[in-house]
Amino acid sequence: MLTFLHKRLLNDFQHDFPLTERPYQAIADTLGVTEDDVISALNDLHDSHFISRIGPVIPPNHIGVSTLAAMAVPEERLQEVADKISAYAEVNHNYEREHRFNLWFVIIASDAAHLQDVIASIEQETAYKVMQLPLLDDFFIDLGFKLDLNND
């Protein structure tokens, strides 16, 4: 069950997360709780799968280069291949889709050569071809949401 603190953390800090040496203390000061309360509540949210990470969202290709990638992987090997891909620090948003190309992920690298090296390594390690789907047009979708703070 989400507490009032959980809801405030989810509502108030999806955007404009404090960029300070101690962001959790800054959040605690804003909410009138302790830094330990904030960290504990965020750990609860993570453990309950309400959040997967805390970090910046940087527009594609503003720092380094990126591509959306897809692979066609037999169902019986999907988890094994997904685990191998997820082990790469350059990979995020690794997920399954209902399609012949059933494993999708984003690769972010420092430059085009590094990106191609990661793709080649993934192909060699998994024995499956990576289809690259580079960004052609940039669209921003704000995935923020509001919770009803009055409804416990």
N, C-alpha and C positions, 0 to 999 in steps of 0.2 A: 504494500500500500504506500502511496506517495504521501509524504508528510508535507506540511506547509513549506518547510525549508527546501525539500526536493523540488516542489513546484516553483518556488522563487528562483532557485538555481536554473531550472530549465527555462523559465520565462525570461528572466532578466539578463542572462548572460550568454544567450545564443549569438548575440551581436555585441560589439563593443566590449569584448573581454579585456580586463585591465592589463595593459602592457607595462608592468612594473616588476621590480625585483621579487616582490612577494605578492603575486596576484590573488592568492587565496586569502591573504590577510586583508587586502583591499576589498574583496568581496565580503568578508566577514564584517569589516567595519561598516560597509553599506547596509548589511542586513541585521546588524546588532547581535551577532553571534561570534564565536571564537573561530580562529583559523582551523583548529582541529575539528570543529563542528562541520565546517565547509568541506574539508578533505574527507572526513568520514561519510558525509552525505553523498559526495561525488563518487566515492568508492562503492557505496550502496547502489547508486544509479548504474554504475558500470557493471557491478556483479549481477544486477537484475536485468541487464541488457537494455536499459533505457537509453544509455549512451555507449558509444563504442570507443570514443577517444575525445580528447580535448586538444585542439590545435587549430592552426590557421587554415583558412580556405584561400588559396592563392589562385588567381585566374590562370588558366592554361597558358603556357608558353611565356609567362611574364618573368619567371625565374627558370632557366633551363628550357628543356623541350619535353613535350609529352605526346602520347598517342593513346587512343582507345585501341584495345586489342581484343581479338576473339579467337577462340579455338574450338574445333570440333573434336570432342573427346568422348570415347565410349563410356556409357553410364557406369560400367563396373570399374573404371579407372578415374572417374571424375574427382573423387575426394583426394586420391593420391596425387593427381596432377595439380589440383587446386592447392594442396599443401605445399608442393614444391614451388609453385609460382608465388604463393604468399610469403615464402621465406626470403624473397628478394626485397631488399630495402627500397628499391625503386618502384615497387608495385603497390598499388592501393585499389580499393573498390573492386576486389575480386569477388565475382558472384556468378551464380548459375542462372541461365535463361532457358526457357522452353523453346528450343530451336535447334536446328542441326548444329549451328555454332552455339554451343551450350555453356561455354565458359568465357566470361568477359572480364576484363580488368584494364586498369589504366597504368601505364608505365611513365614515370617522370625521371629524366636524367639530366645531367649537367650540360650535355651537348648532344648533337645528332650522332656522333660517333659512339658515344657511350650508350645511347639509346639502342643503336643497332647491335652493339655488343651484348646488351642484356637480352634482346630478342633472340639473337643467335644462341646464346647460352640456354635460354628457356627451350628453344627448339631442340637443341642437342640433348638436354637433360630429360625432356619429356618424350621425345621422338614424335612430336606433333607440330605442324606448321602453325605459325602465328599470323593471323590476318591483321594488318594494320589499318586503322581507320582514323587518320589524322584529322584534327579539327580544321574545318574550312570556314565556318561561320560561328561566331561566339554568341551564345545566348545565355543570359543569367536568369536562373530560377531561384528565388529566395525560398529555401526549404524551412524557414522558421515557422514556428507554430506558437499558439498561446494556449495555456491551460487555464481552466476556471479556478481561480484561487479561493473562491468562496465555497466550493463544493469539496468537502472532505469525505 
